[in-house]
Amino acid sequence: MEIRDPASSSRHNGGANHFVEDDEDDDGDGLVWPTLSLSPRFQHIPPPPPPIIYGPFFEPEFPTNISVLAGQTVLLQCRVMDLGDRVVSWVRQSDLAILASGGVSHTSDNRITASADETLTDWELQIAEAQTKDSGLYECQVNTEPKINWPVTVHVEAALASIVGTSELYVRTGSTISLTCIIQGSGSIPPRVLFWFHNSKPIALDSPRGGISLETERTVTGMSSKLLLTRAALQDGGNYTCAPPGAQPADVTVHVLNGEHPAAMQRGNRSPSTNGAERAAHLGAKCLWAVQVITLQYSIQRWLFGNSSPSPAT
């Protein structure tokens, strides 16, 4: 049997395997032993890592809950990063209506408009003169697969208007008419504007009538508006209405009286039956006064002329 010196042969070419000479003497015996290596066709090559794919995503920059009072403008916003060739749409979830797509509105409701910035990053949907029916869930959607969305919940709350005092006001000519309207809403944003009407016509501060002023005070949850009309004239009488946009208006009837009428110079929500009772009491007082005058006259006659004077007819 032939014994081959491992150091004298560097390769064995038979079969698929081959020996590769080791360059190091690991055990210190002066011999360098070959190492076994696999053919490249038997080596395991790991697959390449999957490519990193960047897609659109929402950046949490804008609120997802919005509360306004009726009549105000609702502003819905979303920020989309890495949009690419995708399309952004605004959808109303109550009826799945597509209100806007690609920054263009797709609805017959003229109150609704859409827009986007130049970088196609920030997208907006505006609802002007909001109504309570506009409350609900809206979504900013991107047409990826599957779709991604940014939900926004809208609360539109009705404002309540009321005029301080009662439904009727009596004033004398030449005096000042003072009306105060209070608008109270349960939302956190007070109404921005309020209108006064006289007999269904808007009241203008620069009216030729003159003497008209308006004092407005805003609070956290509402506002108050005081209307002042100096030197009241007969034509200033009538219906006055306080009307904030989107709220139920409040009204009061003003009576301008020519001359002094103390019985009517008072604030009060007088019902017809109450006014009738007051008129009856007033008439009774007049009758009693007439009886007292006649009785006094008869007593004077008796004192002057004695018992011979005729008695008053009954």
C-alpha positions as CSV (number, residue, x, y, z in Angstrom):
1,M,0.0,0.0,0.0
2,E,1.3,3.4,-1.0
3,I,1.5,6.0,1.6
4,R,1.4,9.5,0.2
5,D,3.0,12.3,2.0
6,P,0.3,14.9,2.6
7,A,2.9,17.6,2.3
8,S,3.9,16.3,-1.2
9,S,0.4,16.6,-2.7
10,S,-1.6,19.8,-2.6
11,R,-4.8,18.5,-4.4
12,H,-6.8,15.5,-5.1
13,N,-8.8,16.0,-8.3
14,G,-11.1,13.0,-8.1
15,G,-14.8,13.6,-7.5
16,A,-16.6,16.8,-6.9
17,N,-14.7,17.7,-3.8
18,H,-11.2,19.0,-3.7
19,F,-8.6,19.6,-1.1
20,V,-7.1,23.0,-0.5
21,E,-3.7,23.2,1.2
22,D,-3.8,24.7,4.6
23,D,-1.3,27.4,5.2
24,E,-1.0,26.9,8.9
25,D,0.5,24.1,11.1
26,D,-2.1,23.8,13.8
27,D,-0.7,21.0,15.9
28,G,3.0,21.8,15.6
29,D,4.1,18.5,14.1
30,G,5.7,20.1,11.0
31,L,2.9,18.8,8.7
32,V,0.4,21.0,6.9
33,W,-2.9,19.1,6.3
34,P,-5.3,19.9,3.5
35,T,-8.8,21.2,4.3
36,L,-12.0,20.0,2.6
37,S,-13.9,22.6,0.6
38,L,-17.2,22.2,-1.3
39,S,-17.6,22.9,-4.9
40,P,-19.3,26.2,-5.6
41,R,-22.4,24.4,-6.9
42,F,-23.0,22.9,-3.4
43,Q,-22.4,26.2,-1.5
44,H,-25.4,27.9,0.2
45,I,-25.8,31.5,-1.0
46,P,-28.3,33.5,1.1
47,P,-31.0,35.4,-0.9
48,P,-30.5,39.2,-1.2
49,P,-32.5,41.3,1.3
50,P,-35.9,42.5,0.1
51,P,-35.8,46.1,-1.3
52,I,-37.0,48.8,1.0
53,I,-40.3,50.2,-0.3
54,Y,-41.4,53.7,0.9
55,G,-45.1,54.5,0.7
56,P,-47.4,57.2,1.7
57,F,-48.1,57.7,5.4
58,F,-49.9,60.3,7.6
59,E,-48.0,62.6,9.9
60,P,-50.0,63.3,13.1
61,E,-49.9,67.1,12.7
62,F,-53.6,68.1,12.7
63,P,-56.5,67.4,15.1
64,T,-58.9,64.5,14.7
65,N,-61.8,66.1,16.7
66,I,-63.3,69.5,15.7
67,S,-66.1,71.3,17.5
68,V,-67.8,74.4,16.1
69,L,-71.0,76.3,16.5
70,A,-73.6,76.3,13.7
71,G,-72.8,79.0,11.1
72,Q,-69.0,78.8,11.5
73,T,-66.5,77.3,9.1
74,V,-65.2,73.7,9.6
75,L,-61.6,73.2,8.6
76,L,-60.5,69.5,8.2
77,Q,-56.8,68.9,7.5
78,C,-54.4,66.0,7.0
79,R,-50.7,65.7,6.2
80,V,-49.5,63.0,3.8
81,M,-45.8,62.2,3.4
82,D,-44.2,60.4,0.4
83,L,-47.4,60.5,-1.6
84,G,-45.8,59.6,-4.8
85,D,-48.3,59.0,-7.6
86,R,-51.1,58.2,-5.1
87,V,-54.3,60.3,-4.8
88,V,-55.8,61.9,-1.7
89,S,-59.6,62.0,-1.2
90,W,-62.0,63.3,1.4
91,V,-64.9,60.9,2.2
92,R,-67.9,61.5,4.4
93,Q,-68.6,58.3,6.2
94,S,-72.3,58.8,6.9
95,D,-73.1,58.2,3.2
96,L,-69.7,57.3,1.8
97,A,-69.8,60.3,-0.4
98,I,-66.5,61.4,-2.0
99,L,-66.4,65.1,-1.3
100,A,-63.1,65.9,-2.9
101,S,-60.3,64.1,-4.7
102,G,-56.8,65.4,-5.6
103,G,-57.6,68.8,-4.1
104,V,-60.8,69.3,-6.2
105,S,-64.3,69.2,-4.7
106,H,-66.7,66.7,-6.2
107,T,-70.0,67.8,-4.6
108,S,-72.9,70.0,-5.5
109,D,-72.8,71.6,-2.1
110,N,-71.2,75.0,-2.7
111,R,-70.3,75.3,1.0
112,I,-67.6,72.6,0.6
113,T,-64.3,73.4,-1.0
114,A,-60.9,71.5,-1.1
115,S,-57.3,72.5,-1.5
116,A,-53.7,71.3,-1.2
117,D,-50.4,73.1,-0.7
118,E,-47.7,73.3,-3.4
119,T,-45.8,70.3,-2.1
120,L,-49.0,68.1,-2.1
121,T,-48.3,67.4,1.6
122,D,-51.1,69.3,3.5
123,W,-54.7,68.7,2.3
124,E,-57.7,70.6,3.4
125,L,-61.5,70.4,3.3
126,Q,-63.6,73.4,4.3
127,I,-67.3,73.4,5.1
128,A,-68.6,77.0,5.3
129,E,-71.7,77.9,7.3
130,A,-71.7,74.6,9.1
131,Q,-75.0,73.0,10.0
132,T,-75.8,70.4,12.7
133,K,-76.3,67.9,9.9
134,D,-72.6,68.2,9.0
135,S,-71.7,66.5,12.2
136,G,-70.1,63.1,11.8
137,L,-66.9,61.2,10.7
138,Y,-64.8,62.3,7.8
139,E,-61.8,60.5,6.4
140,C,-58.7,61.7,4.4
141,Q,-57.9,58.7,2.3
142,V,-55.0,57.6,0.2
143,N,-55.6,55.1,-2.6
144,T,-52.9,52.6,-1.5
145,E,-53.5,48.9,-1.4
146,P,-54.9,48.6,1.2
147,K,-56.2,52.1,1.6
148,I,-54.9,54.2,4.5
149,N,-57.0,57.0,6.1
150,W,-56.9,59.8,8.6
151,P,-60.2,60.1,10.5
152,V,-61.6,63.4,11.6
153,T,-64.8,63.7,13.7
154,V,-66.8,66.9,13.4
155,H,-69.3,68.2,16.0
156,V,-71.5,71.1,14.9
157,E,-73.6,72.5,17.8
158,A,-76.5,74.8,17.6
159,A,-76.2,78.2,19.2
160,L,-79.1,79.5,21.3
161,A,-80.1,83.2,21.1
162,S,-82.3,85.0,23.6
163,I,-83.2,88.6,24.3
164,V,-82.9,89.8,27.9
165,G,-86.3,90.7,29.4
166,T,-89.6,89.8,27.9
167,S,-91.3,89.6,24.6
168,E,-92.7,93.1,24.7
169,L,-91.2,96.5,25.6
170,Y,-93.0,99.8,26.0
171,V,-91.1,103.1,25.7
172,R,-92.0,106.8,25.4
173,T,-91.0,108.9,22.4
174,G,-87.7,110.6,22.9
175,S,-86.4,107.9,25.2
176,T,-83.7,105.3,24.4
177,I,-84.5,101.8,23.2
178,S,-82.1,99.3,24.8
179,L,-82.1,95.6,23.7
180,T,-79.6,93.0,24.8
181,C,-79.2,89.7,23.0
182,I,-77.2,86.8,24.4
183,I,-76.0,83.9,22.3
184,Q,-75.0,80.8,24.3
185,G,-73.5,77.7,22.7
186,S,-72.2,74.5,24.3
187,G,-69.2,74.5,22.1
188,S,-65.8,76.1,22.8
189,I,-65.9,78.7,20.0
190,P,-68.2,81.7,20.3
191,P,-70.0,83.0,17.1
192,R,-68.1,85.6,15.2
193,V,-71.0,87.7,14.0
194,L,-74.5,88.6,15.0
195,F,-77.2,90.5,13.1
196,W,-80.1,92.8,14.2
197,F,-83.2,93.3,12.2
198,H,-86.1,95.8,12.5
199,N,-89.3,94.5,10.9
200,S,-87.2,92.0,8.9
201,K,-84.8,94.6,7.6
202,P,-81.1,94.7,8.7
203,I,-80.2,97.5,11.0
204,A,-77.3,99.6,9.8
205,L,-75.2,101.6,12.3
206,D,-74.7,104.3,9.7
207,S,-78.4,104.6,8.9
208,P,-79.6,108.1,8.2
209,R,-81.7,107.8,11.3
210,G,-78.6,108.2,13.4
211,G,-78.4,107.5,17.1
212,I,-77.8,103.7,16.6
213,S,-75.0,102.0,18.5
214,L,-74.0,98.4,19.2
215,E,-72.0,97.0,22.1
216,T,-70.6,93.5,21.7
217,E,-68.9,91.4,24.4
218,R,-67.5,87.9,23.8
219,T,-67.2,85.1,26.3
220,V,-65.7,81.7,26.2
221,T,-68.9,80.0,25.2
222,G,-70.9,82.8,23.6
223,M,-71.4,86.5,23.2
224,S,-73.7,89.3,24.1
225,S,-74.9,92.2,21.9
226,K,-76.6,95.4,23.1
227,L,-78.5,97.5,20.6
228,L,-79.1,101.1,21.6
229,L,-81.5,103.5,19.7
230,T,-81.6,107.0,21.1
231,R,-84.5,109.5,20.6
232,A,-87.1,106.8,20.0
233,A,-89.8,107.8,17.5
234,L,-93.1,106.2,16.6
235,Q,-91.6,104.6,13.5
236,D,-89.0,102.8,15.7
237,G,-91.7,100.6,17.0
238,G,-92.2,97.1,15.7
239,N,-90.4,93.7,15.8
240,Y,-86.7,93.5,16.6
241,T,-84.8,90.3,15.8
242,C,-81.4,89.1,17.0
243,A,-80.1,86.4,14.6
244,P,-76.7,84.8,14.9
245,P,-75.9,82.6,11.8
246,G,-77.0,79.0,12.2
247,A,-79.0,79.7,15.4
248,Q,-82.6,80.0,16.2
249,P,-83.3,83.8,16.3
250,A,-84.9,85.7,19.2
251,D,-87.2,88.6,18.8
252,V,-89.0,91.3,20.8
253,T,-91.9,93.7,20.1
254,V,-91.3,97.3,20.9
255,H,-94.2,99.8,21.4
256,V,-93.3,103.5,21.2
257,L,-96.0,105.5,22.9
258,N,-96.6,109.2,22.3
259,G,-97.1,110.9,25.6
260,E,-97.1,109.6,29.1
261,H,-98.8,106.2,29.8
262,P,-97.5,105.0,33.1
263,A,-99.6,101.9,33.0
264,A,-97.9,100.8,29.8
265,M,-94.4,101.9,30.7
266,Q,-93.1,98.6,31.9
267,R,-91.4,95.4,30.8
268,G,-93.5,92.3,31.0
269,N,-94.7,89.4,29.0
270,R,-98.3,90.3,29.3
271,S,-100.8,87.8,28.0
272,P,-104.1,89.1,26.5
273,S,-106.1,87.8,29.5
274,T,-103.8,89.7,31.9
275,N,-104.1,92.9,29.8
276,G,-107.9,92.5,29.9
277,A,-107.9,92.2,33.6
278,E,-105.8,95.3,34.0
279,R,-108.1,97.3,31.8
280,A,-111.2,96.1,33.8
281,A,-109.5,97.1,37.0
282,H,-108.6,100.5,35.6
283,L,-112.3,101.0,34.4
284,G,-113.5,100.0,37.9
285,A,-111.3,102.5,39.5
286,K,-112.6,105.2,37.2
287,C,-116.2,104.3,38.1
288,L,-115.4,104.4,41.8
289,W,-113.8,107.8,41.4
290,A,-117.0,109.1,39.6
291,V,-119.2,107.8,42.4
292,Q,-117.0,109.5,45.0
293,V,-117.2,112.8,43.1
294,I,-121.0,112.7,42.8
295,T,-121.3,111.8,46.5
296,L,-119.1,114.8,47.4
297,Q,-121.1,117.1,45.3
298,Y,-124.4,116.0,46.9
299,S,-122.9,116.5,50.4
300,I,-121.9,120.0,49.5
301,Q,-125.3,120.8,48.2
302,R,-127.0,119.6,51.4
303,W,-124.7,121.7,53.5
304,L,-125.4,124.8,51.4
305,F,-129.1,124.5,50.8
306,G,-130.3,122.3,53.6
307,N,-132.5,119.3,53.4
308,S,-134.8,121.1,51.0
309,S,-132.6,120.5,48.1
310,P,-133.6,117.6,45.9
311,S,-131.8,114.4,46.3
312,P,-129.8,113.1,43.4
313,A,-131.8,110.7,41.1
314,T,-131.1,107.1,41.6
